């Protein structure tokens, strides 16, 4: 089993039965597709462009076709008062 790391998934589109996202920790230039069915049902209707998830991803994989996802969670909204902005 590949080593999984927490990663940000920034949804950039939807086509047929797939969502496409950019994973900044993996590549800023390539969108990675994953099946809508792989996302917990409670999130599926909420997902649109610019939606952000946190998930476990095998970001050390070089082949885009071998990227795997699990443990989807909705990323918290940025806090403008947390001193990080």
C-alpha angles and dihedrals in degrees: 000000000000120000109261126212132189107259140172116246113200109194111225101170153340129233126174107314097345139085118209122212142174115233105202093198089056106034137334092202102054129062114213121213126219132175117265087225090064091065117084109264093238089067102040098088093045096055118105137140111312093022110142127213134180114217143156107264134174092235093166089072114106096196112081089208091061098053109124131195134200140153098041116197131171110254114239117254114258114264110224090199100053094094094243098099 
